Amino acid sequence: MMVALPSAVAFGVTIFGVLGAEYIPFGALAGIIGTVALGLVAPTLGGTDRLITAPCAPAAALLSAFALGLVQQQMSPLTVVLMITVVSILTGAFQIMIGMLKVGNLIKYIPYTVVSGYLTGVGITIIGSQIPKFLGVTTGQPWWKALITPDLWDLRALAVGATTALVMTFGPKLTKAVPGTILGIVAGLLVYFLAAMADSSLFTLTGNKLVIGSLGSVGGGFLDSVIGRWNDIGDMRLGQLAKLFGSALTLAALLCIDTLKTCVVLDQMTRSRHDSNRELIAQGTANMVSSAVGGMCGAGQMGATLVNMVSGAQTRVSGMVEGVSALIVALALSAFIAWIPVASLAGILIVVGIRMIDREALHLLTSRDTIFDFVVVAAVVIVALTVSLIGASATGVIFAILLFLREQVGGTVIRNKYYLNQFPSRCYRSEEDTSILEQCGKRAVAYELQGSLFFGTAYQLYTALEEEIKRVDFLILDFRLVHSIDVTAAHKLHILQQAMHEQNATLLLSDVGGALPSGKNLQAFLEQTGVTHDGAVRTFPGLEDAIEWVEEALLANVKKRDTGPRAPLTLQEIKLFKDHAEDTMNDLTQCILERVVNPGELVYKFAAPGNEIYIVRKGTVRQSYLNMSDNRLYHVSTIGAGEFFGGLAFLDGLSRNNEAVAVDEVHLYVITREAFAMLMEHHKRLAINILVALAHTLGMRLRNAEEKLRRVYD
């Protein structure tokens, strides 16, 4: 309370002081009522422990600028007071709406550059508005004219304001027991009464422009003024209210940001988590109540909240205690508050304004990479000072969007590019097939895409692929690392597919089955936008599947393979058993088991004993390993007809480190460990040949794995 109440009085004086010196007591009372109302209502309805809600600098800056604009339009002071009240009530209503629409979480994502520039602009605005009061200039001069006209200065006010500012700044270094704001006010009062000893007129409140004066209203009691305002609000037309929506919505957004920024800091320091939307509804309700009874609107205050936490607060009750304490102090010390010098409040607000200036933003000038971010901050500050705080917010968001687009367009959406002879699939193939794929691998290329595919990067991607499709028969686009895609990018893909179709080339898309981080269903989106609706584009669940399909297509084209059903291979057709005598093969037939596995069935499961080796006669087997961290299966290899698998566990006697599943109907030859022992006893040459073939094949697979690993590192 000792931190929040003096600042609230100063903020109220800032807003209503624009209307003339006679409205300064009115502003002080509005600050006090705002402190009490916000302190009681916001923590009662909100859910953030330790948060202190009170009148704040953004509200003071925007409302004082709003009031000044109305005064310059020759509007009467009473009408200006009415407009301030209506804007404040609408602000609370907009905050409630923002909370109910669950927009609270989005407000936290406003760019740092915009917030930095806005806070700096508010700080400079507050400083400028207080300079005349700090210097004791009461003729209504602009701050810059008051600053360069020493003849208008009141040295007594200057002494009070300077003392307050200095003690508020350096007093906390001497003692932490009393807040700097209180120390500054006490010091300002001492200087004021020292000056009063030389001028006895300063001991009277009536007509004394150096102090706040009696806490009342203009032309009658404060209660009569509030009731009169409600009667006038009832007479307002909807068109008049609509003109105030822009200012109210801007103030609502700023107060939401101020509150949620404080809540986020509080969460970090206390390892808790606040409910943004509930808190905004509570803040909006509190602002409506405060404005309805003649008080200021406000937000969750960073300074008062941190003091509250350090003082040992644990729950929302601390916020209510602050509101009750403010009420007690206001009632008990209203006579004391009347003697607070206006220059002392100006000194407090100048210090607050200086602290609001984000000096960290100057570090953005030290690097070429962040110079444009500083331009955004500077643009927000300039617009805030020359146009309005509303325009500053809009300018900052627009500049931040443009910078983001520039960054996205400046980057590349192509993470990797490689031809198939550089990065073959995990399918184990014969030396003949491997040689063929190495020779014709440049006829197929794969692109790993990344980031956002949108109107800013779609042309870049199309340009990169346009020349490529003239040289290849197969183009694979992998979407695993794509975060988002828009209609423009989808349209470019559709054009790309049509161009490839004209050249008898094939476009393949991988990893398009799931949802993007944005929640968009990629496969449905590509279908809806015409990219995949006619079946000309092939889609695959993963890049590995797409590469395997292309390899099969290349091999079928080169070897003119018959794509019809094939009979299972015999022992003599399997390379592992070629060139052996007929009696040896007959004995081998007695030792080998035959097994048929239906599509989707397990050949063996993870951690099973490695007592058997399998040779594929027909079909395809897919091996996958189990990732223990996420309990998901990841593709290791694919084994086709004529190849074997399970040899590693068969040789070392350990359990299986993967699982094998039949992709289609699979016919297998199975050699058990017992059968191999019999071969070792009666047909040593065959057994040795099998071991040599196993070692040779495993060595090739290890070499290929090392080569792939090297390429991944590259």
C-alpha positions in Angstrom: 0.0 0.0 0.0 2.8 2.4 0.8 4.2 1.9 -2.7 0.9 1.8 -4.6 -1.0 4.7 -2.9 1.4 7.6 -3.4 1.9 6.6 -7.1 -1.8 6.3 -7.6 -2.3 9.8 -6.2 0.3 11.1 -8.6 -1.3 9.2 -11.6 -4.7 10.7 -10.8 -3.2 14.2 -10.6 -1.5 13.6 -14.0 -4.8 12.8 -15.7 -7.1 15.4 -14.1 -4.4 18.1 -13.8 -4.7 18.6 -17.5 -8.2 20.2 -16.8 -6.7 22.9 -14.6 -5.3 23.4 -11.1 -8.8 23.2 -9.5 -9.1 19.6 -10.7 -5.9 18.4 -9.0 -7.7 17.4 -5.7 -10.2 15.6 -7.9 -7.4 13.6 -9.5 -5.8 12.8 -6.2 -9.1 11.4 -4.9 -9.6 9.4 -8.1 -6.2 7.8 -7.5 -7.1 6.9 -3.9 -10.5 5.5 -4.8 -8.9 3.5 -7.6 -6.3 2.0 -5.3 -9.1 0.9 -2.8 -11.5 -0.4 -5.5 -8.9 -2.2 -7.5 -7.3 -3.6 -4.4 -10.5 -5.1 -3.1 -12.2 -6.4 -6.3 -9.3 -7.7 -8.5 -7.8 -10.1 -5.9 -11.3 -11.3 -4.9 -12.2 -12.4 -8.4 -8.7 -13.1 -9.7 -6.6 -16.2 -9.2 -3.0 -14.9 -9.0 -1.5 -15.1 -5.6 0.5 -12.0 -4.3 -0.6 -9.8 -7.3 -1.2 -6.2 -6.4 -3.6 -4.3 -8.7 -3.5 -0.5 -8.6 -3.6 2.6 -10.9 -0.6 2.4 -13.3 1.6 4.5 -15.6 0.1 3.3 -18.9 -3.4 4.3 -17.8 -2.1 7.7 -16.6 -0.2 8.3 -19.9 -3.0 7.3 -22.2 -5.9 9.0 -20.3 -3.9 12.2 -19.8 -3.2 12.4 -23.5 -6.8 11.6 -24.2 -8.0 14.4 -21.9 -5.5 16.8 -23.3 -6.8 16.1 -26.8 -10.4 16.9 -25.7 -9.3 20.1 -23.9 -7.6 21.2 -27.2 -11.0 20.7 -28.9 -12.5 23.3 -26.5 -14.5 20.7 -24.6 -15.7 21.7 -21.2 -13.9 20.1 -18.2 -17.0 18.4 -16.9 -17.6 16.8 -20.3 -13.9 15.6 -20.4 -14.4 14.0 -16.9 -17.4 12.2 -18.3 -15.5 11.0 -21.4 -12.6 9.7 -19.1 -15.1 7.8 -17.0 -16.8 6.2 -20.1 -13.5 5.2 -21.6 -12.4 3.7 -18.3 -15.6 1.7 -18.0 -15.4 0.5 -21.7 -11.8 -0.5 -21.0 -12.9 -2.8 -18.2 -15.6 -4.2 -20.5 -13.1 -5.0 -23.2 -10.8 -6.6 -20.7 -13.6 -8.9 -19.6 -14.4 -9.7 -23.3 -10.7 -10.5 -23.9 -10.6 -12.9 -21.0 -13.9 -14.6 -21.9 -12.7 -15.1 -25.5 -9.6 -16.8 -24.2 -7.3 -14.2 -25.8 -5.3 -13.7 -22.6 -2.6 -16.2 -23.6 -2.0 -14.5 -27.0 -1.4 -11.1 -25.5 1.8 -12.4 -24.0 3.2 -13.0 -27.4 3.3 -9.3 -28.4 6.9 -8.7 -29.7 9.5 -7.4 -27.2 10.4 -4.5 -29.5 6.8 -3.3 -29.4 6.5 -3.5 -25.6 10.0 -1.9 -25.2 9.1 1.0 -27.5 5.7 1.5 -26.0 7.0 1.5 -22.4 9.7 4.0 -23.4 7.1 6.2 -25.1 4.9 6.1 -22.1 7.8 6.9 -19.8 8.9 9.9 -21.9 5.2 11.0 -22.2 4.9 11.0 -18.4 8.1 12.9 -18.0 7.0 15.5 -20.5 3.6 15.9 -18.8 5.2 16.4 -15.3 8.0 18.9 -16.3 5.7 22.0 -16.0 4.4 20.8 -12.5 8.0 20.0 -11.5 9.1 23.5 -12.4 6.0 25.1 -10.8 4.7 26.5 -14.2 0.9 26.9 -13.9 0.2 28.9 -17.1 -0.6 25.8 -19.2 2.6 26.0 -21.3 3.9 22.9 -23.2 6.7 21.1 -21.4 9.4 22.2 -23.9 8.4 25.9 -23.7 8.2 25.6 -19.9 11.7 24.1 -19.9 13.3 26.9 -21.9 11.5 29.7 -20.1 13.2 30.1 -16.6 11.1 33.3 -15.9 8.1 31.0 -15.5 9.7 28.7 -13.0 8.8 28.6 -9.3 12.0 27.9 -7.5 10.1 26.6 -4.4 8.4 23.9 -6.6 11.7 23.1 -8.3 13.4 22.6 -4.9 10.5 20.4 -3.6 10.4 18.3 -6.8 14.2 17.9 -7.1 14.4 16.8 -3.4 11.6 14.3 -3.8 13.2 12.8 -7.0 16.7 12.5 -5.4 15.5 11.0 -2.1 13.2 8.6 -3.9 16.2 7.5 -6.1 18.9 7.2 -3.5 17.0 6.8 -0.3 16.4 3.0 -0.7 20.2 2.6 -0.8 20.3 3.7 2.8 17.2 1.9 4.1 14.9 -0.8 2.8 12.4 -0.5 5.6 10.5 2.4 4.0 9.7 2.5 0.3 11.5 5.2 -1.7 8.2 6.8 -2.7 7.3 7.5 0.9 10.9 8.8 1.7 10.6 11.2 -1.3 7.2 12.6 -0.3 8.4 13.1 3.3 11.5 14.9 2.0 9.4 17.0 -0.3 7.1 18.0 2.5 10.1 19.1 4.7 11.4 21.3 1.9 7.9 22.7 1.3 7.4 23.7 5.0 11.0 25.2 5.1 9.9 27.4 2.2 6.6 28.1 4.1 8.6 29.6 6.9 9.7 32.3 4.5 6.3 32.8 2.9 3.4 32.4 5.4 0.9 32.1 2.4 2.1 28.6 1.9 0.5 27.6 5.2 -3.0 27.9 3.7 -4.7 25.5 1.3 -7.2 27.8 -0.3 -5.8 29.1 -3.6 -2.4 27.4 -3.0 -1.3 25.9 -6.3 1.8 24.3 -4.9 -0.2 21.6 -3.0 -3.0 19.1 -3.8 -5.6 20.9 -1.7 -8.7 19.6 0.0 -9.9 16.3 -1.4 -13.2 17.2 -2.9 -14.8 17.9 -6.2 -15.4 20.9 -8.4 -18.7 22.6 -8.0 -20.0 20.3 -5.2 -19.3 17.1 -3.4 -17.5 14.1 -4.9 -20.6 11.9 -4.5 -22.8 14.4 -6.3 -20.2 14.5 -9.2 -20.2 10.7 -9.6 -24.1 10.6 -9.5 -24.2 13.4 -12.0 -21.8 11.6 -14.4 -24.0 8.5 -14.3 -27.0 10.6 -15.3 -25.0 12.1 -18.2 -23.8 8.6 -19.3 -27.4 7.5 -19.5 -28.1 10.4 -21.9 -25.2 9.4 -24.2 -26.0 8.0 -27.6 -24.6 4.9 -29.1 -22.8 6.9 -31.8 -21.0 8.9 -29.1 -19.9 5.7 -27.3 -18.6 4.2 -30.6 -16.2 7.1 -31.0 -14.6 6.1 -27.7 -14.1 2.4 -28.6 -10.7 2.9 -30.2 -9.2 4.5 -27.1 -10.8 2.1 -24.7 -9.7 -1.0 -26.7 -6.1 0.3 -26.9 -6.1 1.0 -23.1 -7.6 -2.4 -22.4 -4.8 -4.1 -24.5 -2.1 -2.1 -22.7 -3.5 -2.9 -19.2 -3.8 -6.5 -20.1 -0.1 -6.6 -21.2 1.0 -4.7 -18.1 -0.9 -7.2 -15.8 0.2 -10.4 -17.6 3.8 -9.2 -17.7 3.7 -8.9 -14.0 2.0 -12.3 -13.6 4.7 -14.0 -15.8 7.5 -12.5 -13.7 5.6 -13.6 -10.5 5.3 -17.1 -11.9 9.0 -17.3 -12.7 10.0 -16.1 -9.2 7.5 -18.3 -7.3 7.4 -21.4 -9.6 3.6 -21.0 -9.9 1.3 -20.6 -12.9 -1.4 -18.0 -13.2 -4.7 -18.2 -15.2 -4.4 -15.4 -17.7 -8.0 -15.3 -18.9 -9.5 -15.5 -15.3 -7.1 -12.7 -14.2 -8.2 -10.5 -17.1 -11.8 -11.0 -16.3 -11.1 -10.0 -12.7 -9.0 -7.0 -13.8 -11.8 -5.8 -16.2 -14.4 -6.1 -13.5 -12.3 -4.2 -11.0 -11.7 -1.4 -13.6 -15.4 -1.1 -14.3 -16.2 -0.9 -10.6 -13.4 1.6 -9.9 -14.4 3.8 -12.8 -18.1 3.6 -11.8 -17.4 5.0 -8.3 -15.1 7.8 -9.6 -11.7 6.0 -9.4 -8.9 5.4 -11.8 -8.5 2.2 -13.8 -5.3 0.3 -13.4 -3.4 -3.1 -13.7 -1.3 -5.5 -11.9 1.6 -3.4 -10.6 5.2 -4.8 -11.0 6.8 -2.7 -8.2 4.0 -3.1 -5.6 3.7 -6.8 -6.4 7.4 -7.5 -5.9 7.4 -5.5 -2.6 4.4 -7.6 -1.6 6.1 -10.9 -2.4 9.4 -9.9 -0.6 7.4 -8.9 2.4 6.1 -12.4 2.8 2.8 -12.5 1.0 1.5 -15.9 0.0 -2.1 -15.6 -1.2 -4.6 -13.3 -2.9 -5.6 -12.0 0.6 -2.5 -9.8 0.5 -4.1 -7.8 -2.3 -7.3 -7.4 -0.4 -5.3 -6.2 2.7 -3.6 -3.6 0.4 -7.0 -2.3 -0.7 -8.4 -2.1 2.9 -5.2 -0.4 4.1 -5.5 2.2 1.4 -9.0 2.9 2.5 -8.0 3.3 6.1 -5.1 5.6 5.3 -7.2 7.7 3.0 -9.8 8.2 5.6 -7.4 8.8 8.5 -4.8 10.9 6.6 -7.0 12.9 4.1 -5.9 16.1 5.7 -2.2 15.1 5.4 -2.7 14.1 1.7 -4.1 17.6 1.0 -0.7 19.1 1.9 1.4 16.9 -0.5 3.1 19.3 -2.9 2.2 18.9 -6.6 5.9 19.2 -7.5 6.6 16.3 -5.1 4.2 14.1 -7.1 5.7 15.4 -10.3 9.2 14.3 -9.0 7.8 10.9 -8.2 6.4 10.5 -11.7 9.5 11.7 -13.4 11.5 9.0 -11.6 8.8 6.5 -12.6 9.0 7.7 -16.2 12.8 7.4 -16.3 12.6 3.9 -14.9 10.1 2.9 -17.6 12.5 3.9 -20.4 13.9 0.6 -21.6 17.7 1.3 -21.8 18.3 -2.3 -22.7 17.0 -1.6 -26.1 20.2 0.4 -26.8 22.1 -2.9 -26.9 20.3 -3.6 -30.1 22.5 -1.0 -31.8 25.6 -2.9 -31.1 25.0 -5.6 -33.7 24.1 -5.5 -37.3 21.7 -8.4 -36.8 19.5 -6.4 -34.4 19.8 -2.9 -35.9 16.4 -3.2 -37.5 14.8 -4.3 -34.3 16.1 -1.1 -32.7 14.4 0.7 -35.6 11.1 -0.8 -34.5 11.6 0.4 -31.0 12.5 3.9 -32.2 9.5 4.0 -34.5 7.1 3.1 -31.7 8.7 5.8 -29.5 8.5 8.4 -32.2 4.9 7.7 -33.1 3.9 7.6 -29.3 5.4 11.1 -28.9 4.2 12.7 -32.1 0.9 11.0 -32.9 -0.6 8.9 -30.1 -0.1 5.8 -28.0 -2.7 4.1 -30.1 -0.8 4.7 -33.3 2.4 3.6 -31.6 1.0 0.2 -30.7 -0.3 -0.3 -34.3 3.0 0.9 -35.8 5.1 -1.4 -33.6 3.0 -4.5 -34.5 3.1 -3.7 -38.3 6.9 -3.1 -38.2 7.4 -6.4 -36.2 5.4 -8.3 -38.8 7.4 -6.8 -41.6 10.6 -7.7 -39.8 9.4 -11.3 -39.3 8.5 -11.6 -42.9 11.9 -10.2 -43.9 13.6 -12.8 -41.7 11.5 -15.6 -43.1 12.0 -14.6 -46.7 15.7 -14.1 -46.1 16.1 -17.7 -44.8 15.8 -20.9 -46.8 13.0 -23.4 -46.6 15.3 -26.1 -48.1 17.2 -27.8 -45.3 18.9 -30.6 -47.3 19.1 -31.8 -50.8 20.6 -35.1 -52.0 20.4 -37.5 -54.9 19.4 -41.1 -54.2 22.9 -42.5 -55.0 24.2 -40.2 -52.2 21.6 -41.3 -49.6 20.1 -44.7 -50.4 17.2 -46.3 -48.4 17.6 -48.7 -45.6 16.5 -51.5 -47.8 19.2 -54.3 -48.0 19.8 -55.0 -51.7 22.1 -57.2 -53.7 25.4 -55.9 -55.0 23.9 -55.9 -58.5 20.9 -53.7 -57.4 23.2 -51.5 -55.4 25.4 -50.9 -58.4 22.4 -50.1 -60.6 21.1 -47.6 -58.1 24.5 -45.9 -57.8 24.5 -45.4 -61.6 21.0 -44.1 -62.0 20.6 -42.5 -58.6 20.9 -38.9 -60.1 17.6 -39.4 -61.8 15.9 -39.0 -58.4 16.4 -36.2 -55.8 15.0 -35.6 -52.3 14.5 -32.2 -50.7 14.0 -31.9 -46.9 11.9 -28.8 -46.3 11.8 -26.7 -43.1 10.1 -23.8 -41.5 7.0 -22.0 -43.0 5.9 -22.4 -46.6 3.9 -19.3 -47.2 3.6 -16.5 -49.8 6.9 -15.1 -48.7 8.9 -18.3 -49.4 6.7 -20.1 -52.0 8.4 -18.4 -55.0 11.9 -19.1 -53.5 11.0 -22.8 -53.3 9.5 -23.0 -56.7 12.5 -21.3 -58.3 14.8 -23.8 -56.7 12.8 -26.7 -57.9 11.9 -25.4 -61.4 15.4 -26.2 -62.8 15.7 -29.5 -60.9 12.6 -31.1 -62.4 14.1 -30.7 -65.9 16.9 -33.2 -64.9 15.2 -35.8 -62.8 12.4 -38.4 -63.2 11.5 -38.4 -59.5 11.3 -35.5 -57.0 10.7 -36.2 -53.3 9.6 -33.3 -51.0 9.9 -34.2 -47.3 7.5 -32.2 -45.0 8.8 -33.6 -41.6 10.2 -30.2 -40.5 7.6 -27.9 -42.1 5.7 -25.8 -39.5 3.0 -24.3 -41.6 1.8 -23.9 -45.2 -0.6 -21.5 -46.8 -2.7 -21.5 -50.0 0.0 -19.7 -52.0 2.6 -22.3 -51.3 0.1 -25.1 -52.1 -0.7 -23.4 -55.4 3.0 -23.4 -56.3 3.2 -27.1 -55.5 0.2 -27.7 -57.8 1.9 -25.9 -60.6 5.1 -27.9 -59.9 3.1 -31.2 -60.1 1.6 -30.2 -63.5 5.0 -29.3 -64.9 6.4 -32.6 -63.8 3.5 -34.5 -65.3 4.1 -32.9 -68.6 7.7 -34.2 -68.5 6.5 -37.7 -67.4 8.2 -37.2 -64.1 6.7 -38.1 -60.7 6.3 -35.8 -57.6 6.4 -37.6 -54.2 5.5 -36.0 -50.8 6.6 -37.6 -47.5 5.5 -37.0 -43.9 2.2 -35.4 -44.9 -0.1 -37.7 -42.9 0.0 -35.9 -39.5 -1.0 -32.5 -38.2 1.3 -29.4 -38.4 2.3 -27.6 -35.2 -0.4 -25.1 -36.0 -3.0 -27.9 -35.8 -3.7 -27.9 -39.6 -4.2 -31.4 -41.1 -1.6 -31.3 -43.9 -3.0 -34.2 -45.9 -6.5 -32.8 -45.9 -5.2 -29.3 -46.8 -3.2 -30.6 -49.8 -6.2 -32.5 -50.9 -8.5 -29.5 -50.5 -6.1 -27.2 -52.4 -5.8 -29.6 -55.4 -2.2 -30.7 -54.9 -3.0 -34.4 -54.3 -6.7 -34.7 -55.3 -6.2 -36.3 -58.7 -3.7 -39.0 -57.6 -0.9 -37.7 -59.7 1.2 -37.0 -56.6 2.2 -39.9 -54.5 2.3 -39.5 -50.7 4.2 -41.5 -48.1 4.2 -41.6 -44.3 7.9 -41.0 -44.2 10.9 -40.1 -46.3 12.4 -43.6 -46.1 9.2 -45.1 -47.6 9.3 -42.6 -50.5 13.0 -43.4 -51.2 12.3 -47.2 -51.2 9.5 -46.7 -53.7 11.7 -44.7 -56.0 14.4 -47.3 -55.8 12.0 -50.0 -56.8 10.7 -48.0 -59.7 14.3 -47.3 -60.9 15.2 -51.0 -60.6 12.0 -52.1 -62.4 12.7 -49.7 -65.2 16.4 -50.8 -65.7 15.9 -54.5 -65.2 12.5 -54.6 -66.9 11.2 -56.6 -63.9 8.0 -58.4 -64.2 5.7 -56.7 -61.7 3.3 -59.6 -61.5 3.2 -62.2 -58.7 6.5 -64.1 -58.2 7.0 -67.6 -56.9 9.1 -68.1 -53.7 12.8 -68.5 -54.3 14.3 -72.0 -54.1 17.5 -72.8 -52.2 19.5 -72.9 -55.4 18.3 -69.4 -56.4 19.5 -67.8 -53.2 23.1 -66.5 -53.5 24.0 -67.7 -50.0 23.7 -71.4 -51.1 24.8 -71.3 -54.7 27.6 -73.6 -56.1 27.2 -76.5 -53.6 26.9 -80.2 -54.4 23.4 -81.7 -54.8 23.8 -84.0 -51.8 24.9 -81.1 -49.7 21.8 -79.2 -50.7 19.6 -82.2 -49.9 21.1 -82.4 -46.4 20.5 -78.6 -46.1 16.9 -79.0 -47.1 16.5 -81.4 -44.2 17.8 -78.8 -41.7 16.0 -75.8 -43.0 12.4 -74.9 -41.9 9.9 -73.1 -44.1 7.6 -70.5 -42.6 4.9 -68.2 -44.0 4.0 -65.0 -42.3 0.9 -63.0 -43.0 1.0 -59.2 -43.7 1.4 -57.2 -40.4 2.4 -60.2 -38.3 5.6 -60.3 -36.3 8.4 -62.5 -37.4 10.0 -61.9 -34.0 9.5 -59.3 -31.3 11.9 -57.0 -29.5 14.1 -58.8 -26.9 13.3 -62.3 -28.2 16.1 -64.9 -28.1 18.3 -64.8 -31.2 18.2 -68.6 -31.9 17.3 -68.4 -35.6 18.4 -66.8 -38.8 15.9 -65.9 -41.6 16.2 -65.9 -45.4 13.5 -64.2 -47.4 12.1 -66.3 -50.3 9.3 -64.0 -51.1 7.8 -60.7 -49.8 9.3 -57.9 -47.7 10.2 -57.7 -44.0 10.5 -54.4 -42.2 12.8 -54.1 -39.1 12.2 -51.4 -36.5 13.8 -50.6 -33.2 11.9 -49.5 -30.1 12.8 -46.1 -28.7 12.5 -46.5 -24.9 12.2 -42.7 -24.3 9.0 -42.3 -26.3 8.0 -46.0 -26.7 7.7 -45.6 -30.5 9.0 -47.8 -33.2 11.6 -46.4 -35.7 12.4 -47.9 -39.1 15.8 -49.6 -39.2 15.8 -51.6 -42.5 13.8 -53.3 -45.2 14.7 -56.9 -46.3 13.5 -58.3 -49.7 13.7 -61.6 -51.4 17.1 -63.3 -51.5 18.3 -61.4 -48.4 18.7 -62.7 -44.8 18.1 -61.0 -41.5 18.5 -61.8 -37.8 22.2 -62.7 -38.3 23.7 -60.5 -35.6 21.8 -62.0 -32.7 22.3 -65.4 -34.3 26.1 -64.9 -34.2 26.5 -63.3 -30.8 23.7 -65.2 -29.0 22.2 -62.1 -27.4 18.5 -61.2 -27.6 17.0 -59.2 -30.5 17.5 -55.4 -30.4 14.7 -54.8 -32.9 11.5 -56.3 -34.2 10.6 -57.7 -37.6 7.2 -57.4 -39.2 5.9 -58.8 -42.5 5.0 -56.0 -44.9 3.1 -58.4 -47.2 2.8 -62.2 -47.4 6.3 -63.4 -46.6 7.9 -66.8 -47.3 10.9 -67.6 -45.2 13.7 -70.2 -44.8 14.6 -70.5 -41.1 17.9 -72.0 -39.8 17.9 -72.7 -36.1 21.0 -72.8 -34.0 20.6 -76.6 -33.5 20.4 -77.1 -37.3 23.5 -75.0 -37.9 25.4 -77.1 -35.4 24.5 -80.2 -37.4 25.8 -78.5 -40.6 29.0 -77.7 -38.8 29.4 -81.3 -37.9 28.6 -82.9 -41.4 29.1 -80.1 -43.9 31.9 -77.9 -42.6 32.5 -76.2 -45.9 28.8 -75.2 -46.2 28.7 -74.0 -42.6 31.9 -71.9 -43.2 30.5 -70.5 -46.4 27.4 -69.5 -44.6 29.4 -67.8 -41.8 31.7 -66.1 -44.4 28.6 -64.9 -46.3 27.0 -63.6 -43.1 30.2 -61.8 -42.1 30.5 -60.3 -45.6 26.9 -59.1 -45.7 27.0 -57.7 -42.2 30.3 -56.0 -43.0 28.7 -54.3 -46.1 25.7 -53.2 -44.0 28.0 -51.8 -41.3 30.0 -49.9 -44.0 26.8 -48.5 -45.5 25.6 -47.5 -42.1 28.9 -45.7 -41.4 28.6 -43.9 -44.8 25.1 -42.8 -44.0 26.2 -41.5 -40.6 29.0 -39.6 -42.2 26.5 -38.0 -44.7 24.2 -37.1 -41.8 27.1 -35.4 -40.0 28.0 -33.6 -43.3 
